[in-house]
C-alpha cells in the first residue's frame, strides 16, 4: 500500500547529487523517480528506487544522511480535474499534503507520489473512495 521513499540530505555544491547517484549506480540500485528541493546550503533529494533499504544502507556507508519515509503512490486517470478531485478529497478529510511529485511510469497509468501528515488515514480514505494506489511491486517494473 505504501512506497518507501529514500530521502537524502546533500550539500548544495557541485557534483554532490552526482555522488549520490553514482553510489546507487555502483550498487545496482535503479532510480525510478526523484524530486529535488534546495536552499542555499543544502538540498533534499527524494527518490523512489527499486531497493529502498539497500539504497539507504549504501548511502549511509558513504557518509550521506539518508532515511526512508512512507509515501503513497497514487494512480491518476488521464482526465481533466482528476488530480484536483483527489487533493480535494484529502483536504476535506483534514489530510495535509506536504509535497508531491510525478512518479515515473509505464504508459498504462500516470502516477504521483504524495506525502501526507497521516499516510495510513490518507490511504484508507483514497481507497475507500475508489482511488487506486500504486503497489511497491508495481514500482519495481515501472519504466520497464
N, C-alpha and C positions, 0 to 999 in steps of 0.2 A: 504494500500500500504506500510506503514511503520510499523515497530515494535518499541515499546518503550523499550529501554534498560535501566536497572537500574544500575547506576554506584555508587559504594560505596568506599570511601577512608578509608582505615583501617591501623592502626599502625602495623608495622611489628613486632609482638610479639605473643607469644604462646596464642592460643585459640581465637584470635581476629576474625578470619574468622568463627570459630565455633559460636561465639557470634552473628554474622550477620545471619548465617543460622538458629540458634536457634530462633532468633527474628521472622524470616519469618515463621518458622515451627509453633511457638506458635500462629501466626495469620493466619494459614491455607493457606499460600501462597506457591505454588509449584514452585520450581526452575526447569526450562526446559533446560537451558544451561548456562554455565558460562565460564569465562576466568579470569585468574589472572596474573597481571604483578606486579613485585615488585622491590623495591630499598632497600637500607639498612635500611631506616627509615619508609617507608610506602608501602602499596600495593594498587593497583587499581583493585577492584573486579567488573567485568562486568557481569551482569546476565540478562537473559531473563526469566521472571516469568509470571505466569498466571494472576496476578493482579498488574501491574506496579505502578499505582497511590497509591494503598493501601500500597504496599511494601515500596515506598518512604516515605510515611507518618509515618508508624510504625517505620521505621529505624530512621527517624529524631527525633521521640518522644523518642527513646532510646539513642540519642546523636550522632548518626552516621551522617557523611556528605554524603548525598545521593542525586543524581539528575537523571533526565530522559533525554535520548538522542534519537533522531530519528536515526534508523539504517534500513538497508534493509535486509530482509531475502531472499536469492536468491536460487532458486531450481537449483541443479546441476545434469543433466543427468549423469548416470553412464557410461561414455565413455572417452577414452583417449583424453586428450587435452581440455576438456570442460572448466575447471577452467581457464586454460591459455587463452582461447579464450575470456572469459568474462572479465578477467583482461586486456587483450589487447584492447578490445572494450572501456573500461573505460579510459585507458591510452591514446589511440588515440584521445579521445574526451576531453582530458585535465583534467579528473577527477582523483584526487589523492585518493588512498585507504590508509586510516590512520591506519587501522587494520582490522583483520577479524578472525573469529574462527568458529568452527563447531557448527551447531545448532542440538540439539537432534531431532530425527525424528522417524517417523514410517518407515516401510520398503518400503512405496510407493514412496519415493523420498529421496535424500540426499539434504542437505541444508547447507548454510553457512550464517553467519552474517557479513555484510560489513559496515564499517563506512567510508563514503567518505566526501570530503570537501563540496560538494553541493548535498545532498541526493535527492532533487527534480529533478535536472537535470540528475543525475545518474539513477534514477528510470525511468524517461522518456526515456532515451537512451536505457536502457536494455529492457524495454517493447516494444519499437519501433522495436527492433531487435530480438524479439521473445523469450526473456529470461523471464521465469515465476518467479514472486516474491511471497513470502510467505505472506499470509494474516494473520492479527492478530488472527482471529478466528481459523485458522489452527494451530497456535502455541498452543492454549489452549488445543487442543486434541492430540498434538504430544506426543508420548510416551504412549498413552493410549492403 
